[in-house]
């Protein structure tokens, strides 16, 4: 399922694990999409908290740095978007 930019922004603005919105999202777009969105959001947050220090972000997420780098590429996470 492809979401519009406005729909993606709504997801980012309202995504919280365990909230009715998160459950509704998973039920409407599927578990895989919801899990992927959560994973990307957690990676963005870790990168924000560490000012894009990937080694520290990986440690926060309890994953190897190489895995984090793969997931950054997979989710098309751009350092410019995080620094705005």
C-alpha positions as CSV (number, residue, x, y, z in Angstrom):
1,X,0.0,0.0,0.0
2,X,1.4,3.4,-1.0
3,X,0.6,6.4,1.2
4,X,0.6,10.0,0.2
5,X,3.0,12.5,1.7
6,X,0.2,13.9,3.8
7,X,-0.7,10.4,5.1
8,X,2.9,9.7,5.9
9,X,3.2,13.0,7.8
10,X,0.0,12.1,9.7
11,X,1.7,8.7,10.6
12,X,4.8,10.5,11.8
13,X,2.8,13.0,13.9
14,X,0.6,10.4,15.6
15,X,2.7,7.2,15.8
16,X,3.0,5.9,19.3
17,X,3.3,2.2,20.1
18,X,0.2,0.9,21.8
19,X,-2.0,3.8,21.0
20,X,-5.3,3.3,19.2
21,X,-3.8,5.1,16.2
22,X,-0.9,2.6,16.1
23,X,-3.3,-0.3,16.3
24,X,-5.5,1.2,13.6
25,X,-2.6,1.8,11.3
26,X,-1.4,-1.8,11.6
27,X,-4.9,-3.1,10.9
28,X,-5.4,-0.7,7.9
29,X,-2.1,-1.0,6.2
30,X,-0.8,-4.3,7.5
31,X,1.6,-5.4,10.2
32,X,4.7,-5.4,8.0
33,X,4.2,-1.8,7.0
34,X,3.5,-0.7,10.6
35,X,6.6,-2.5,11.9
36,X,8.7,-1.0,9.1
37,X,7.5,2.5,10.0
38,X,8.2,1.9,13.7
39,X,11.7,0.6,13.0
40,X,12.4,3.7,10.8
41,X,11.1,6.0,13.5
42,X,13.2,4.4,16.2
43,X,16.3,4.7,14.0
44,X,15.5,8.4,13.3
45,X,15.1,9.0,17.0
46,X,18.3,7.3,18.0
47,X,20.2,9.2,15.3
48,X,18.6,12.5,16.5
49,X,19.6,11.8,20.1
50,X,23.2,11.0,19.1
51,X,23.5,13.8,16.6
52,X,24.0,11.3,13.8
53,X,26.7,9.3,15.6
54,X,26.0,5.9,14.1
55,X,28.1,4.0,16.5
56,X,26.3,5.4,19.5
57,X,22.9,5.1,17.8
58,X,23.5,1.5,17.1
59,X,24.4,1.0,20.8
60,X,21.2,2.7,21.8
61,X,19.3,0.3,19.6
62,X,21.2,-2.7,20.7
63,X,22.3,-3.6,17.2
64,X,25.6,-3.9,15.3
65,X,26.7,-0.7,13.5
66,X,26.7,-2.6,10.2
67,X,23.0,-3.5,10.7
68,X,22.2,0.1,11.5
69,X,23.9,1.2,8.3
70,X,21.9,-1.3,6.3
71,X,18.7,-0.2,7.9
72,X,19.5,3.5,7.3
73,X,19.9,2.7,3.6
74,X,16.8,0.4,3.5
75,X,14.6,3.2,5.0
76,X,16.2,5.9,2.9
77,X,17.0,7.9,6.1
78,X,18.8,11.1,5.2
79,X,20.9,13.0,7.7
80,X,19.7,16.3,6.3
81,X,16.0,15.5,7.2
82,X,17.1,14.8,10.8
83,X,19.0,18.0,11.2
84,X,16.1,20.3,10.2
